[in-house]
């Protein structure tokens, strides 16, 4: 998921350089959403592992 967020971030930066404002804004928005979804899933996985006594996932 973090990989997709980075891919959309790169697409947004390239589109911004070439002047495609709408595409850049859309790709940046998708990258932001995917990044926050990744953070939530990572926190849930870490908490789930800690509650089971296994520690954070590696």
Secondary structure, DSSP 8 states (H G I E B T S, - for coil): -HHHHHHHHHHHHHHHHTT-HHHHHHHHHHHHHHHHHHHHHHHHHHHHHHHTTS-S--
